[in-house]
Amino acid sequence: MERHGPRTATGEMQEHDAAQQSAPQPRPDVAPRSGSLISRLLSGHGWQAVRVAVDLVALAIGCIAGLLLTPASEGAWLLVCFVPLALLFMQSRGRYVRSVRDFVLTSAAPGFGAVSIAAMLVLGLDLLVYGERITIASTVVATWLVSLSTVSLAGLSIGLAERSARRRDNAVSPTLIVGSDVTGLDVAYRLQRHPEYGLRAVGFLDDGPSRDNPPGTPPLLGALDDLEEVAALHGVRNVIIGFPQAEHRALLALVVRCDALGVETNVVPRLAATINSQTRFEFLGTVPLLNLRATDLKSWRFAVKHGIDRGVAAILLALLSPLLAIVAVAVRLSSPGPIFFKQTRAGRDGRVFNLLKFRTMTGDGDHEDWSPSEGLAPGGVQGADRRTRVGRVLRKTSLDELPQLLNVLRGEMSLVGPRPERPEFAELFRREVERYHERHRVRAGITGWAQVNGSRGQTPLAARVELDNFYIEHWSLALDMKILLLTVPALLRGS
C-alpha cells in the first residue's frame, strides 16, 4: 500500500485515486450567471441589502408582536429605538460581512447577541426617561423573545436560499487562484467539492513553468502580469493567493493591484497546518505576528466537555428508553442472536474498548477475512451483506448507533470526536497514513467533524484523517454544538 497523506493547505497533499474520482468535474468554461436576479440579490452589495431588509422585517415583527401581546404603556414609543439599535449591533458584530464559512449556523450568535443588547438598552432608556419606574418591561421581554425567533428564522432562510442558489451555480464569484502548485490544486479541489462556498475557480496565475495538472482542474491562464486582463475576461471577483513562484515584492504588488480592481483577496498563510482558532494576530512594531497556540488537550475545558458528554448521554438514555426497548425487541425477533453487537475498537491513546451497537446482521456480524480497499476507510457493509430487514432500517436511520450512549456514559467515548477503528486497522493506518495516529489524541465520538462533512462509510481515508485532526486542533464547545446540529441533516443525506 502506498503512503497517503492528508490534504492540507500547506501543500502536504498527496493525490489518491479515490479522492480524484469523488471530485466533481470543474466547469471553468461556464460563465457566471451574474446577470440573474438571484445572483444580484445574493452576491456583492445586493447580498448585504437583502440581509438588512430581511432582518428589518424580522425585528419589526418582533416589535409588533411585543405590543400586541402586552398591555399598552406610556413608554411604548421607546420601541422605535429597538430596531435600529439591533441592526447597528448586528453590523458591528459581523452579521453582514460575507465569508466562505457556514453562514447558516455562524450567523446565529451575532443575531442573538445584538437583539439581547438592543433590548437591554431600550430598558435602560425607559429607566432614564421615566425615572425609577420601568414602564415597558413586559413589552420589551415579549419583543426580545419573538425577535430572537424571527431573526434566527430569517438568518436560516437566507442561508439556505444562498446555499441552494450556489449549488445551482447562481450567486457564485469567479475566483482566480494565484499559484498552481500543490497548494493551488488543493484550493481548486476544495472549491469544486464545495460549491456552497460560493467561489468558482476559473483558473490559475503563476510565473512558474507550465506543468501538466491533473485532469479536471482549471487551466493556467497566465502570469502575474496578466492579472488585469484575465480578471476582466473572466469577470473575476475573488483572488486566492497560494504559494506561487514569484518574488515577495511581486506578491505585495499583486495585492495592491487586486485592491485597485475592487476584487476580494484571500491569502493562504505559510505554516497553515499550525493555525487554529486559538491563533492570535498582533504587531511587533509594524511587523505582524501570528501567535501560534496548540489546543491543550488536558485543559479544564476538556474536563467540562467530558462532564457534559456523560450528563447528556444519561439524559438521552432516559428519554430514549422507550425507543431503545422497541428496537431491542425488534432486533431479538428479526433473527437468532444477541441484541447487541460488540466489537473491539481503539480509542484515546490507542486504548481498546468494546463498542456497542444494535445487531443488524445474522451471526456475530464480525468480518475477520475482510480488509478495506486501498486508500479508503472502513465503513458500511463489510464483506457479504447479511443485514436483516430490521438491520437495514437501523443502519439507514443510524439507530443502531444509539447503544454507544452507554460507551459515552462509561467514559470510553464522547458524543463528538473521531470515529474509532478496529485495533488491527488502526495499527495498519498508523504505519501507512500520514498523521493518522494524531486522531487518537482525544476520545472517539459517536459523530464527528468528518462525518458531518461527508466522510461516512467507505470514503477516502486521507480526507477523514485531515478532518479529524482539524477538529482536534480547532476544538471548542461551540464546535461540538455545531457538529451535533449538523449531524441530523448529515444522517438524512446518508453516506
C-alpha angles and dihedrals in degrees: 000000000000122000115269118198124195120253112258133171089238090072097258090131127130116190118231128189097243093057092046092051092050094051115097117239112262122239105212091156094058110099117224114257092231092150096062120105092239091052092050092048097045102038136060119350090341089068092056092048091052092048093050092045093050092047090048091056092045092052092045089054088052092053093047091048091049092053093046096047098050135051117271116263136183092247096056090107088071089075088079085078094054099074099048091042092052092047091048093052092045088055093048092048093054102255091136097044112106120228139160092248125106100285095185093072105018094058092061097078096054089048094050094046095045094050092048095049091047091052092050092049091052089053088050091052090050090053091046094051100040101033120230094347117089105207103184105037094125092045093051092047091051091046091049094051095046092044092053088057097043095045091048091049090047092052092047092049095049092044093052092045091051093048092048091049092050092051088053089053095256126121092025128140119225104237131202119207116210108210124037098206126109092292092051091049089049091053091049091048092053094048090051092048094047113042088167087080087073094227123117116194108226096178149299137283118204138151091211125098118286114266136189105258121200115277114274097030123122117268130257102256100186148293128306090268088063094063098111095045095046093044092053094045095051100031091241115195100167134043124194114196115206126163106309124174094257137114122264093249092051090055092049089051090048091057090052090050091050089052090051090052091052094238122141113249128207127181128207103222125226114254087025092163090066095054117097141153091287094058111119127205118216142147132249095201101303094338113101116224132194110211105212118208125176119220109267103229091189097052125120089255091069090048087055090048092053092046091052090047093057094043094050091044091053092049093047092049089053094046094044096043094107091051092045090052092050092049091047091054091047091052092048091052095042096072142332114287143071124315094233129052114213123196131173112246135178115243136170113352088000094292111155126229138166110264114210128219136157107263111256101172140058114259122013094319094227122131111201093165095052125095129180121256116260111281094006129107120233117259146117120034110354118199120337115009105247098158118144122225090258090045092057091055093045093051094045091052094035089234088133087072095061096092087066086080083078089056088053092048090052091051095246095113142018129227089245126032143091114317111253122243132208110274094245091053092044090055092047093049092045089062097040108033123065114243092358093131091057092072088069091069090096137035117282116255141218089230131011149180091270093053096050089048093058102268097127125129120001099350132144107300096209091058091049092050091050092050092047092051091046089056092051094047093047098036121151136147087251090057090050089052091049091051092049090051092048092049093077096058089040090058091048091052093050127206 
